């Protein structure tokens, strides 16, 4: 399960760097669903919220 979490989290971070906030938000939510620690779950929740709100407030290149 840890490998799956890390793979999804890395993809989400890559999508954020590419400013694909919709995909990043979806991936952070997927990572949240497999997170095993409260710390990782909270981080994923915050990143997903950031990305999904950024779809409307940040310029996408």
PDB file of N, CA, C, O and CB in Angstrom:
ATOM      1  N   UNK A   1       0.825  -1.197   0.000  1.00  0.00           N
ATOM      2  CA  UNK A   1       0.000   0.000   0.000  1.00  0.00           C
ATOM      3  C   UNK A   1       0.864   1.254   0.000  1.00  0.00           C
ATOM      4  O   UNK A   1       0.500   2.246  -0.632  1.00  0.00           O
ATOM      5  CB  UNK A   1      -0.936   0.002   1.206  1.00  0.00           C
ATOM      6  N   UNK A   2       1.999   1.235   0.692  1.00  0.00           N
ATOM      7  CA  UNK A   2       2.872   2.408   0.759  1.00  0.00           C
ATOM      8  C   UNK A   2       3.379   2.782  -0.629  1.00  0.00           C
ATOM      9  O   UNK A   2       3.431   3.963  -0.974  1.00  0.00           O
ATOM     10  CB  UNK A   2       4.056   2.146   1.702  1.00  0.00           C
ATOM     11  N   UNK A   3       3.754   1.780  -1.428  1.00  0.00           N
ATOM     12  CA  UNK A   3       4.266   2.061  -2.770  1.00  0.00           C
ATOM     13  C   UNK A   3       3.181   2.738  -3.601  1.00  0.00           C
ATOM     14  O   UNK A   3       3.461   3.693  -4.326  1.00  0.00           O
ATOM     15  CB  UNK A   3       4.750   0.760  -3.462  1.00  0.00           C
ATOM     16  N   UNK A   4       1.952   2.254  -3.503  1.00  0.00           N
ATOM     17  CA  UNK A   4       0.857   2.854  -4.255  1.00  0.00           C
ATOM     18  C   UNK A   4       0.661   4.312  -3.836  1.00  0.00           C
ATOM     19  O   UNK A   4       0.483   5.182  -4.689  1.00  0.00           O
ATOM     20  CB  UNK A   4      -0.444   2.054  -4.046  1.00  0.00           C
ATOM     21  N   UNK A   5       0.693   4.582  -2.533  1.00  0.00           N
ATOM     22  CA  UNK A   5       0.534   5.951  -2.044  1.00  0.00           C
ATOM     23  C   UNK A   5       1.623   6.847  -2.614  1.00  0.00           C
ATOM     24  O   UNK A   5       1.329   7.926  -3.129  1.00  0.00           O
ATOM     25  CB  UNK A   5       0.565   5.988  -0.506  1.00  0.00           C
ATOM     26  N   UNK A   6       2.870   6.414  -2.530  1.00  0.00           N
ATOM     27  CA  UNK A   6       3.983   7.240  -3.004  1.00  0.00           C
ATOM     28  C   UNK A   6       3.885   7.483  -4.504  1.00  0.00           C
ATOM     29  O   UNK A   6       4.154   8.590  -4.971  1.00  0.00           O
ATOM     30  CB  UNK A   6       5.323   6.577  -2.668  1.00  0.00           C
ATOM     31  N   UNK A   7       3.506   6.468  -5.255  1.00  0.00           N
ATOM     32  CA  UNK A   7       3.387   6.628  -6.707  1.00  0.00           C
ATOM     33  C   UNK A   7       2.310   7.655  -7.054  1.00  0.00           C
ATOM     34  O   UNK A   7       2.515   8.508  -7.917  1.00  0.00           O
ATOM     35  CB  UNK A   7       3.065   5.278  -7.373  1.00  0.00           C
ATOM     36  N   UNK A   8       1.179   7.572  -6.388  1.00  0.00           N
ATOM     37  CA  UNK A   8       0.092   8.518  -6.654  1.00  0.00           C
ATOM     38  C   UNK A   8       0.493   9.924  -6.217  1.00  0.00           C
ATOM     39  O   UNK A   8       0.238  10.890  -6.936  1.00  0.00           O
ATOM     40  CB  UNK A   8      -1.202   8.081  -5.929  1.00  0.00           C
ATOM     41  N   UNK A   9       1.116  10.048  -5.053  1.00  0.00           N
ATOM     42  CA  UNK A   9       1.533  11.362  -4.550  1.00  0.00           C
ATOM     43  C   UNK A   9       2.560  12.002  -5.483  1.00  0.00           C
ATOM     44  O   UNK A   9       2.514  13.210  -5.717  1.00  0.00           O
ATOM     45  CB  UNK A   9       2.117  11.233  -3.128  1.00  0.00           C
ATOM     46  N   UNK A  10       3.469  11.218  -6.008  1.00  0.00           N
ATOM     47  CA  UNK A  10       4.461  11.766  -6.956  1.00  0.00           C
ATOM     48  C   UNK A  10       3.785  12.246  -8.232  1.00  0.00           C
ATOM     49  O   UNK A  10       4.128  13.303  -8.761  1.00  0.00           O
ATOM     50  CB  UNK A  10       5.533  10.708  -7.297  1.00  0.00           C
ATOM     51  N   UNK A  11       2.826  11.470  -8.725  1.00  0.00           N
ATOM     52  CA  UNK A  11       2.090  11.898  -9.919  1.00  0.00           C
ATOM     53  C   UNK A  11       1.350  13.203  -9.648  1.00  0.00           C
ATOM     54  O   UNK A  11       1.349  14.109 -10.480  1.00  0.00           O
ATOM     55  CB  UNK A  11       1.096  10.804 -10.369  1.00  0.00           C
ATOM     56  N   UNK A  12       0.729  13.290  -8.490  1.00  0.00           N
ATOM     57  CA  UNK A  12      -0.009  14.503  -8.132  1.00  0.00           C
ATOM     58  C   UNK A  12       0.926  15.708  -8.088  1.00  0.00           C
ATOM     59  O   UNK A  12       0.593  16.776  -8.602  1.00  0.00           O
ATOM     60  CB  UNK A  12      -0.713  14.326  -6.774  1.00  0.00           C
ATOM     61  N   UNK A  13       2.086  15.539  -7.480  1.00  0.00           N
ATOM     62  CA  UNK A  13       3.061  16.632  -7.403  1.00  0.00           C
ATOM     63  C   UNK A  13       3.531  17.031  -8.799  1.00  0.00           C
ATOM     64  O   UNK A  13       3.692  18.218  -9.083  1.00  0.00           O
ATOM     65  CB  UNK A  13       4.267  16.223  -6.533  1.00  0.00           C
ATOM     66  N   UNK A  14       3.751  16.052  -9.665  1.00  0.00           N
ATOM     67  CA  UNK A  14       4.146  16.349 -11.048  1.00  0.00           C
ATOM     68  C   UNK A  14       3.064  17.156 -11.765  1.00  0.00           C
ATOM     69  O   UNK A  14       3.367  18.114 -12.476  1.00  0.00           O
ATOM     70  CB  UNK A  14       4.430  15.045 -11.818  1.00  0.00           C
ATOM     71  N   UNK A  15       1.822  16.771 -11.580  1.00  0.00           N
ATOM     72  CA  UNK A  15       0.716  17.495 -12.215  1.00  0.00           C
ATOM     73  C   UNK A  15       0.617  18.925 -11.688  1.00  0.00           C
ATOM     74  O   UNK A  15       0.307  19.849 -12.440  1.00  0.00           O
ATOM     75  CB  UNK A  15      -0.609  16.756 -11.982  1.00  0.00           C
ATOM     76  N   UNK A  16       0.878  19.100 -10.402  1.00  0.00           N
ATOM     77  CA  UNK A  16       0.892  20.463  -9.842  1.00  0.00           C
ATOM     78  C   UNK A  16       1.970  21.300 -10.512  1.00  0.00           C
ATOM     79  O   UNK A  16       1.727  22.443 -10.899  1.00  0.00           O
ATOM     80  CB  UNK A  16       1.123  20.428  -8.313  1.00  0.00           C
ATOM     81  N   UNK A  17       3.165  20.726 -10.648  1.00  0.00           N
ATOM     82  CA  UNK A  17       4.263  21.469 -11.281  1.00  0.00           C
ATOM     83  C   UNK A  17       3.919  21.826 -12.721  1.00  0.00           C
ATOM     84  O   UNK A  17       4.353  22.861 -13.228  1.00  0.00           O
ATOM     85  CB  UNK A  17       5.564  20.650 -11.240  1.00  0.00           C
ATOM     86  N   UNK A  18       3.144  20.978 -13.376  1.00  0.00           N
ATOM     87  CA  UNK A  18       2.727  21.243 -14.757  1.00  0.00           C
ATOM     88  C   UNK A  18       1.493  22.154 -14.801  1.00  0.00           C
ATOM     89  O   UNK A  18       0.989  22.483 -15.875  1.00  0.00           O
ATOM     90  CB  UNK A  18       2.431  19.919 -15.488  1.00  0.00           C
ATOM     91  N   UNK A  19       1.016  22.553 -13.617  1.00  0.00           N
ATOM     92  CA  UNK A  19      -0.138  23.433 -13.464  1.00  0.00           C
ATOM     93  C   UNK A  19      -1.433  22.805 -13.981  1.00  0.00           C
ATOM     94  O   UNK A  19      -2.359  23.507 -14.386  1.00  0.00           O
ATOM     95  CB  UNK A  19       0.115  24.735 -14.183  1.00  0.00           C
ATOM     96  N   UNK A  20      -1.480  21.470 -13.960  1.00  0.00           N
ATOM     97  CA  UNK A  20      -2.711  20.746 -14.290  1.00  0.00           C
ATOM     98  C   UNK A  20      -3.420  20.479 -12.964  1.00  0.00           C
ATOM     99  O   UNK A  20      -3.381  19.371 -12.430  1.00  0.00           O
ATOM    100  CB  UNK A  20      -2.417  19.391 -15.087  1.00  0.00           C
ATOM    101  N   UNK A  21      -4.067  21.522 -12.449  1.00  0.00           N
ATOM    102  CA  UNK A  21      -4.616  21.465 -11.100  1.00  0.00           C
ATOM    103  C   UNK A  21      -5.798  20.510 -10.974  1.00  0.00           C
ATOM    104  O   UNK A  21      -6.000  19.918  -9.914  1.00  0.00           O
ATOM    105  CB  UNK A  21      -5.036  22.839 -10.668  1.00  0.00           C
ATOM    106  N   UNK A  22      -6.570  20.355 -12.028  1.00  0.00           N
ATOM    107  CA  UNK A  22      -7.697  19.416 -11.974  1.00  0.00           C
ATOM    108  C   UNK A  22      -7.184  17.989 -11.775  1.00  0.00           C
ATOM    109  O   UNK A  22      -7.647  17.276 -10.885  1.00  0.00           O
ATOM    110  CB  UNK A  22      -8.549  19.507 -13.269  1.00  0.00           C
ATOM    111  N   UNK A  23      -6.236  17.583 -12.600  1.00  0.00           N
ATOM    112  CA  UNK A  23      -5.673  16.232 -12.482  1.00  0.00           C
ATOM    113  C   UNK A  23      -4.941  16.063 -11.154  1.00  0.00           C
ATOM    114  O   UNK A  23      -5.058  15.024 -10.505  1.00  0.00           O
ATOM    115  CB  UNK A  23      -4.715  15.940 -13.655  1.00  0.00           C
ATOM    116  N   UNK A  24      -4.193  17.074 -10.754  1.00  0.00           N
ATOM    117  CA  UNK A  24      -3.471  17.004  -9.478  1.00  0.00           C
ATOM    118  C   UNK A  24      -4.440  16.834  -8.317  1.00  0.00           C
ATOM    119  O   UNK A  24      -4.204  16.018  -7.426  1.00  0.00           O
ATOM    120  CB  UNK A  24      -2.616  18.265  -9.270  1.00  0.00           C
ATOM    121  N   UNK A  25      -5.517  17.590  -8.320  1.00  0.00           N
ATOM    122  CA  UNK A  25      -6.508  17.477  -7.252  1.00  0.00           C
ATOM    123  C   UNK A  25      -7.124  16.091  -7.188  1.00  0.00           C
ATOM    124  O   UNK A  25      -7.327  15.542  -6.105  1.00  0.00           O
ATOM    125  CB  UNK A  25      -7.597  18.508  -7.440  1.00  0.00           C
ATOM    126  N   UNK A  26      -7.417  15.532  -8.345  1.00  0.00           N
ATOM    127  CA  UNK A  26      -7.978  14.178  -8.385  1.00  0.00           C
ATOM    128  C   UNK A  26      -6.973  13.160  -7.854  1.00  0.00           C
ATOM    129  O   UNK A  26      -7.336  12.243  -7.117  1.00  0.00           O
ATOM    130  CB  UNK A  26      -8.398  13.809  -9.822  1.00  0.00           C
ATOM    131  N   UNK A  27      -5.717  13.328  -8.232  1.00  0.00           N
ATOM    132  CA  UNK A  27      -4.685  12.402  -7.752  1.00  0.00           C
ATOM    133  C   UNK A  27      -4.456  12.543  -6.254  1.00  0.00           C
ATOM    134  O   UNK A  27      -4.263  11.542  -5.564  1.00  0.00           O
ATOM    135  CB  UNK A  27      -3.375  12.636  -8.498  1.00  0.00           C
ATOM    136  N   UNK A  28      -4.475  13.779  -5.737  1.00  0.00           N
ATOM    137  CA  UNK A  28      -4.331  13.955  -4.284  1.00  0.00           C
ATOM    138  C   UNK A  28      -5.485  13.284  -3.549  1.00  0.00           C
ATOM    139  O   UNK A  28      -5.286  12.718  -2.474  1.00  0.00           O
ATOM    140  CB  UNK A  28      -4.269  15.455  -3.919  1.00  0.00           C
ATOM    141  N   UNK A  29      -6.681  13.341  -4.112  1.00  0.00           N
ATOM    142  CA  UNK A  29      -7.816  12.654  -3.488  1.00  0.00           C
ATOM    143  C   UNK A  29      -7.639  11.138  -3.525  1.00  0.00           C
ATOM    144  O   UNK A  29      -8.022  10.443  -2.584  1.00  0.00           O
ATOM    145  CB  UNK A  29      -9.123  13.043  -4.187  1.00  0.00           C
ATOM    146  N   UNK A  30      -7.060  10.627  -4.607  1.00  0.00           N
ATOM    147  CA  UNK A  30      -6.767   9.187  -4.673  1.00  0.00           C
ATOM    148  C   UNK A  30      -5.734   8.811  -3.620  1.00  0.00           C
ATOM    149  O   UNK A  30      -5.877   7.804  -2.927  1.00  0.00           O
ATOM    150  CB  UNK A  30      -6.260   8.791  -6.084  1.00  0.00           C
ATOM    151  N   UNK A  31      -4.693   9.631  -3.507  1.00  0.00           N
ATOM    152  CA  UNK A  31      -3.661   9.368  -2.499  1.00  0.00           C
ATOM    153  C   UNK A  31      -4.270   9.415  -1.100  1.00  0.00           C
ATOM    154  O   UNK A  31      -3.909   8.613  -0.239  1.00  0.00           O
ATOM    155  CB  UNK A  31      -2.505  10.392  -2.617  1.00  0.00           C
ATOM    156  N   UNK A  32      -5.179  10.338  -0.875  1.00  0.00           N
ATOM    157  CA  UNK A  32      -5.866  10.435   0.410  1.00  0.00           C
ATOM    158  C   UNK A  32      -6.588   9.134   0.744  1.00  0.00           C
ATOM    159  O   UNK A  32      -6.597   8.704   1.898  1.00  0.00           O
ATOM    160  CB  UNK A  32      -6.858  11.600   0.398  1.00  0.00           C
ATOM    161  N   UNK A  33      -7.188   8.516  -0.254  1.00  0.00           N
ATOM    162  CA  UNK A  33      -7.967   7.298   0.001  1.00  0.00           C
ATOM    163  C   UNK A  33      -7.090   6.104   0.367  1.00  0.00           C
ATOM    164  O   UNK A  33      -7.586   5.135   0.942  1.00  0.00           O
ATOM    165  CB  UNK A  33      -8.802   6.956  -1.215  1.00  0.00           C
ATOM    166  N   UNK A  34      -5.796   6.153   0.044  1.00  0.00           N
ATOM    167  CA  UNK A  34      -4.904   5.034   0.400  1.00  0.00           C
ATOM    168  C   UNK A  34      -3.878   5.420   1.461  1.00  0.00           C
ATOM    169  O   UNK A  34      -3.050   4.596   1.850  1.00  0.00           O
ATOM    170  CB  UNK A  34      -4.181   4.529  -0.842  1.00  0.00           C
ATOM    171  N   UNK A  35      -3.925   6.669   1.932  1.00  0.00           N
ATOM    172  CA  UNK A  35      -2.978   7.113   2.972  1.00  0.00           C
ATOM    173  C   UNK A  35      -3.211   6.321   4.253  1.00  0.00           C
ATOM    174  O   UNK A  35      -4.350   6.074   4.649  1.00  0.00           O
ATOM    175  CB  UNK A  35      -3.125   8.640   3.246  1.00  0.00           C
ATOM    176  N   UNK A  36      -2.117   5.931   4.888  1.00  0.00           N
ATOM    177  CA  UNK A  36      -2.233   5.122   6.095  1.00  0.00           C
ATOM    178  C   UNK A  36      -1.995   5.916   7.370  1.00  0.00           C
ATOM    179  O   UNK A  36      -2.378   5.480   8.455  1.00  0.00           O
ATOM    180  CB  UNK A  36      -1.267   3.980   6.033  1.00  0.00           C
ATOM    181  N   UNK A  37      -1.372   7.069   7.246  1.00  0.00           N
ATOM    182  CA  UNK A  37      -1.135   7.878   8.450  1.00  0.00           C
ATOM    183  C   UNK A  37      -2.012   9.126   8.401  1.00  0.00           C
ATOM    184  O   UNK A  37      -2.363   9.618   7.329  1.00  0.00           O
ATOM    185  CB  UNK A  37       0.373   8.272   8.575  1.00  0.00           C
ATOM    186  N   UNK A  38      -2.350   9.613   9.565  1.00  0.00           N
ATOM    187  CA  UNK A  38      -3.153  10.838   9.646  1.00  0.00           C
ATOM    188  C   UNK A  38      -2.417  12.023   9.043  1.00  0.00           C
ATOM    189  O   UNK A  38      -3.033  12.898   8.433  1.00  0.00           O
ATOM    190  CB  UNK A  38      -3.520  11.141  11.098  1.00  0.00           C
ATOM    191  N   UNK A  39      -1.103  12.052   9.212  1.00  0.00           N
ATOM    192  CA  UNK A  39      -0.304  13.155   8.670  1.00  0.00           C
ATOM    193  C   UNK A  39      -0.371  13.169   7.150  1.00  0.00           C
ATOM    194  O   UNK A  39      -0.599  14.219   6.549  1.00  0.00           O
ATOM    195  CB  UNK A  39       1.159  13.045   9.135  1.00  0.00           C
ATOM    196  N   UNK A  40      -0.175  12.013   6.525  1.00  0.00           N
ATOM    197  CA  UNK A  40      -0.253  11.938   5.065  1.00  0.00           C
ATOM    198  C   UNK A  40      -1.660  12.258   4.572  1.00  0.00           C
ATOM    199  O   UNK A  40      -1.827  12.946   3.565  1.00  0.00           O
ATOM    200  CB  UNK A  40       0.170  10.549   4.579  1.00  0.00           C
ATOM    201  N   UNK A  41      -2.659  11.765   5.274  1.00  0.00           N
ATOM    202  CA  UNK A  41      -4.043  12.027   4.873  1.00  0.00           C
ATOM    203  C   UNK A  41      -4.346  13.523   4.926  1.00  0.00           C
ATOM    204  O   UNK A  41      -4.961  14.065   4.007  1.00  0.00           O
ATOM    205  CB  UNK A  41      -5.022  11.253   5.778  1.00  0.00           C
ATOM    206  N   UNK A  42      -3.924  14.181   5.983  1.00  0.00           N
ATOM    207  CA  UNK A  42      -4.164  15.619   6.115  1.00  0.00           C
ATOM    208  C   UNK A  42      -3.428  16.392   5.023  1.00  0.00           C
ATOM    209  O   UNK A  42      -3.981  17.332   4.452  1.00  0.00           O
ATOM    210  CB  UNK A  42      -3.724  16.114   7.506  1.00  0.00           C
ATOM    211  N   UNK A  43      -2.186  16.005   4.729  1.00  0.00           N
ATOM    212  CA  UNK A  43      -1.421  16.667   3.673  1.00  0.00           C
ATOM    213  C   UNK A  43      -2.138  16.519   2.327  1.00  0.00           C
ATOM    214  O   UNK A  43      -2.277  17.489   1.582  1.00  0.00           O
ATOM    215  CB  UNK A  43       0.012  16.082   3.590  1.00  0.00           C
ATOM    216  N   UNK A  44      -2.589  15.308   2.024  1.00  0.00           N
ATOM    217  CA  UNK A  44      -3.294  15.068   0.762  1.00  0.00           C
ATOM    218  C   UNK A  44      -4.573  15.894   0.685  1.00  0.00           C
ATOM    219  O   UNK A  44      -4.886  16.461  -0.362  1.00  0.00           O
ATOM    220  CB  UNK A  44      -3.622  13.577   0.606  1.00  0.00           C
ATOM    221  N   UNK A  45      -5.304  15.963   1.777  1.00  0.00           N
ATOM    222  CA  UNK A  45      -6.539  16.743   1.802  1.00  0.00           C
ATOM    223  C   UNK A  45      -6.253  18.216   1.525  1.00  0.00           C
ATOM    224  O   UNK A  45      -6.969  18.856   0.754  1.00  0.00           O
ATOM    225  CB  UNK A  45      -7.247  16.585   3.157  1.00  0.00           C
ATOM    226  N   UNK A  46      -5.213  18.749   2.148  1.00  0.00           N
ATOM    227  CA  UNK A  46      -4.855  20.154   1.935  1.00  0.00           C
ATOM    228  C   UNK A  46      -4.394  20.410   0.503  1.00  0.00           C
ATOM    229  O   UNK A  46      -4.767  21.415  -0.101  1.00  0.00           O
ATOM    230  CB  UNK A  46      -3.759  20.572   2.912  1.00  0.00           C
ATOM    231  N   UNK A  47      -3.584  19.504  -0.038  1.00  0.00           N
ATOM    232  CA  UNK A  47      -3.113  19.672  -1.422  1.00  0.00           C
ATOM    233  C   UNK A  47      -4.281  19.590  -2.397  1.00  0.00           C
ATOM    234  O   UNK A  47      -4.364  20.384  -3.334  1.00  0.00           O
ATOM    235  CB  UNK A  47      -2.052  18.603  -1.773  1.00  0.00           C
ATOM    236  N   UNK A  48      -5.183  18.635  -2.185  1.00  0.00           N
ATOM    237  CA  UNK A  48      -6.347  18.501  -3.070  1.00  0.00           C
ATOM    238  C   UNK A  48      -7.183  19.773  -3.036  1.00  0.00           C
ATOM    239  O   UNK A  48      -7.599  20.270  -4.083  1.00  0.00           O
ATOM    240  CB  UNK A  48      -7.209  17.282  -2.662  1.00  0.00           C
ATOM    241  N   UNK A  49      -7.431  20.301  -1.847  1.00  0.00           N
ATOM    242  CA  UNK A  49      -8.203  21.544  -1.731  1.00  0.00           C
ATOM    243  C   UNK A  49      -7.506  22.695  -2.436  1.00  0.00           C
ATOM    244  O   UNK A  49      -8.147  23.488  -3.125  1.00  0.00           O
ATOM    245  CB  UNK A  49      -8.430  21.899  -0.260  1.00  0.00           C
ATOM    246  N   UNK A  50      -6.189  22.786  -2.264  1.00  0.00           N
ATOM    247  CA  UNK A  50      -5.423  23.838  -2.929  1.00  0.00           C
ATOM    248  C   UNK A  50      -5.554  23.721  -4.447  1.00  0.00           C
ATOM    249  O   UNK A  50      -5.832  24.704  -5.133  1.00  0.00           O
ATOM    250  CB  UNK A  50      -3.940  23.770  -2.515  1.00  0.00           C
ATOM    251  N   UNK A  51      -5.353  22.518  -4.956  1.00  0.00           N
ATOM    252  CA  UNK A  51      -5.388  22.317  -6.410  1.00  0.00           C
ATOM    253  C   UNK A  51      -6.772  22.593  -6.979  1.00  0.00           C
ATOM    254  O   UNK A  51      -6.909  23.268  -8.000  1.00  0.00           O
ATOM    255  CB  UNK A  51      -4.961  20.892  -6.761  1.00  0.00           C
ATOM    256  N   UNK A  52      -7.786  22.073  -6.321  1.00  0.00           N
ATOM    257  CA  UNK A  52      -9.130  22.250  -6.851  1.00  0.00           C
ATOM    258  C   UNK A  52      -9.565  23.711  -6.791  1.00  0.00           C
ATOM    259  O   UNK A  52     -10.302  24.165  -7.666  1.00  0.00           O
ATOM    260  CB  UNK A  52     -10.116  21.379  -6.085  1.00  0.00           C
ATOM    261  N   UNK A  53      -9.128  24.451  -5.785  1.00  0.00           N
ATOM    262  CA  UNK A  53      -9.447  25.880  -5.759  1.00  0.00           C
ATOM    263  C   UNK A  53      -8.578  26.649  -6.752  1.00  0.00           C
ATOM    264  O   UNK A  53      -8.996  27.690  -7.258  1.00  0.00           O
ATOM    265  CB  UNK A  53      -9.260  26.448  -4.340  1.00  0.00           C
ATOM    266  N   UNK A  54      -7.384  26.154  -7.034  1.00  0.00           N
ATOM    267  CA  UNK A  54      -6.482  26.827  -7.975  1.00  0.00           C
ATOM    268  C   UNK A  54      -6.976  26.742  -9.409  1.00  0.00           C
ATOM    269  O   UNK A  54      -6.583  27.550 -10.250  1.00  0.00           O
ATOM    270  CB  UNK A  54      -5.095  26.230  -7.883  1.00  0.00           C
ATOM    271  N   UNK A  55      -7.827  25.777  -9.692  1.00  0.00           N
ATOM    272  CA  UNK A  55      -8.377  25.670 -11.046  1.00  0.00           C
ATOM    273  C   UNK A  55      -9.099  26.956 -11.429  1.00  0.00           C
ATOM    274  O   UNK A  55      -9.181  27.294 -12.610  1.00  0.00           O
ATOM    275  CB  UNK A  55      -9.338  24.466 -11.151  1.00  0.00           C
ATOM    276  N   UNK A  56      -9.618  27.669 -10.446  1.00  0.00           N
ATOM    277  CA  UNK A  56     -10.417  28.860 -10.715  1.00  0.00           C
ATOM    278  C   UNK A  56      -9.682  30.161 -10.432  1.00  0.00           C
ATOM    279  O   UNK A  56     -10.136  31.229 -10.843  1.00  0.00           O
ATOM    280  CB  UNK A  56     -11.670  28.817  -9.904  1.00  0.00           C
ATOM    281  N   UNK A  57      -8.545  30.087  -9.733  1.00  0.00           N
ATOM    282  CA  UNK A  57      -7.894  31.322  -9.307  1.00  0.00           C
ATOM    283  C   UNK A  57      -6.509  31.525  -9.894  1.00  0.00           C
ATOM    284  O   UNK A  57      -5.971  32.629  -9.819  1.00  0.00           O
ATOM    285  CB  UNK A  57      -7.800  31.347  -7.828  1.00  0.00           C
ATOM    286  N   UNK A  58      -5.927  30.507 -10.467  1.00  0.00           N
ATOM    287  CA  UNK A  58      -4.570  30.636 -11.001  1.00  0.00           C
ATOM    288  C   UNK A  58      -4.601  30.511 -12.518  1.00  0.00           C
ATOM    289  O   UNK A  58      -5.402  29.764 -13.079  1.00  0.00           O
ATOM    290  CB  UNK A  58      -3.631  29.567 -10.389  1.00  0.00           C
ATOM    291  N   UNK A  59      -3.718  31.252 -13.165  1.00  0.00           N
ATOM    292  CA  UNK A  59      -3.600  31.152 -14.616  1.00  0.00           C
ATOM    293  C   UNK A  59      -2.972  29.825 -14.977  1.00  0.00           C
ATOM    294  O   UNK A  59      -1.917  29.465 -14.455  1.00  0.00           O
ATOM    295  CB  UNK A  59      -2.773  32.318 -15.191  1.00  0.00           C
ATOM    296  N   UNK A  60      -3.612  29.108 -15.859  1.00  0.00           N
ATOM    297  CA  UNK A  60      -3.069  27.839 -16.340  1.00  0.00           C
ATOM    298  C   UNK A  60      -2.380  28.119 -17.656  1.00  0.00           C
ATOM    299  O   UNK A  60      -2.961  28.716 -18.562  1.00  0.00           O
ATOM    300  CB  UNK A  60      -4.184  26.744 -16.500  1.00  0.00           C
ATOM    301  N   UNK A  61      -1.141  27.685 -17.755  1.00  0.00           N
ATOM    302  CA  UNK A  61      -0.358  27.964 -18.961  1.00  0.00           C
ATOM    303  C   UNK A  61      -0.559  26.881 -19.987  1.00  0.00           C
ATOM    304  O   UNK A  61       0.021  26.942 -21.071  1.00  0.00           O
ATOM    305  CB  UNK A  61       1.123  28.098 -18.629  1.00  0.00           C
TER     306      UNK A  61
END
